[in-house]
C-alpha cells in the first residue's frame, strides 16, 4: 500500500528535507519536496497527495497555515506536523486544526515510520474526511520544553482536553503535575469555569473532608455559616486532587461515592447537591502498588485512572534546561526589577550536569536565588550555591557519535556539524561556509549541543 502513497514533504531546511526524502523514498513512498509553505499550497492546488508531512516553523507561511489550507482544498490528505519548537499551544493548535499527528524534533526515523503507517491505515479505513478547525484555546499555560518527552505530553493533553474523562497525572515532586492539570483545563470546554486545586497531603483528614464537601451551619463548633465545598466551587470546571495518594482510606470511600453518584452532601446537612466537575488527580506515589497493599482503594484507582499522563523527571529531559532557565531568569528578573538577561555558558554547562532530584521546582528555586544575588547582567558561577559549584561530574565527550548508533535526525545533524567543525580546526567562519549556514545559526546549534566553540578574534 505504501508504494501507491504520495507524500508532500514541506521543510525549509534543505539538508533535513533531502535526508528525509531519501529515507521516505527507501520506504516506498513517492515523495515531492518543497521548501516553503507557499510552495506547499501551490503544489496542493495542482496535485493530489495522500499525506502531507510539514514543518510548522517556517517564514511567511507556516505549517499551521499549510494544514488549514489542505483541510479546505484537499480534505482527504492526512497532514502530519513536525517542529523543533514544541509547546502546548502548537500541539493543541495542530491537533485541533485537523492534523493527523504531531511529531516533535529531534525525532527518530522509526517514529516517523510508525506515524506514516498509521496514517496509511487511516486513509484505507475511512477514505476522504473533511475536518473543520475548531476554535483556538481560550487560555495559555506555562509548560516549558521542546524535548521528545514533553512533545508526547503536549500531544496527550491535546487529545484528552476535549473530553470529561478523569485524568491521573503521575510523576516525582516538582515535575509540574499541576501545570499539566491546568493545561488540560485551559484547553477544554470547561476553560471558562473554575479550576480548583486541593493538596490532599497538606491538610489533616477532617479539614480536607470539610474543604472537599463543605459543611452546613452548626455542623461543628466553628461552623457559624454554611460553607460550600470544593466540588461546589468547581461546578462546571475542573477539580484537581493533588497528591491523592496521601488521602486516607475512609475519605477515599466518600470521594468514590461522590464520583459514582455525581452528587455530594455538605457535612451536617441532608440535602444532596448535583455535581458537574471534571476530576484530575495527581500523585508522586505508585497507586497501583498501594492498591495491591490495600493502602489505596483499587475501585477508586480504576475510577481515576481513565487516562494517565506520566511526567518525566528533569534529569530525563535535560535538553529542556536552557529554555527553563531562560524562562525563570526572565520571570524573576522582572519580579526583582533586575537587568539579568541570561546565564553564562559555564553556568548552563553545570546546570546540564546536575541530576535535579527536586526537578523543575529545584531549578526554579536555584534561578530565583541566583537572580537575587546577581550583580551583573547575567548569571555567573559565583551566583550558584556552593554545593553546585563544587560538583564537577566528568564531562561527556563532545566527539560525535557514529551515524549508525542512532536513527535520530538530530544526532545525524550533530554528527555532521561537529565533524565539519573539527575538520576546520574549530574555525566557526570556515565551518559555517562549508555547512552553508550563517555563523549565528552555527553558534545556536553548538549551544544546543552543549559545545562551547573557540572565541573568534574578529566578528
Helices and strands as residue ranges (DSSP letters): G 2-4, E 6-10, H 14-26, E 30-34, H 37-46, E 51-55, H 63-73, E 78-83, H 88-96, E 101-104, H 109-126, H 148-160, E 167-170, H 177-186, E 195-199, H 205-213, E 214-215, E 227-228, H 230-233, E 238-242, G 244-246, H 249-261, E 263-265, E 272-274, E 278-283, H 287-292, H 298-304, E 307-310, G 314-316, G 318-320, H 321-336, E 342-343, H 345-353, H 359-373, E 378-379, G 381-383, H 386-390, G 403-405, H 409-423, H 428-435, H 439-449
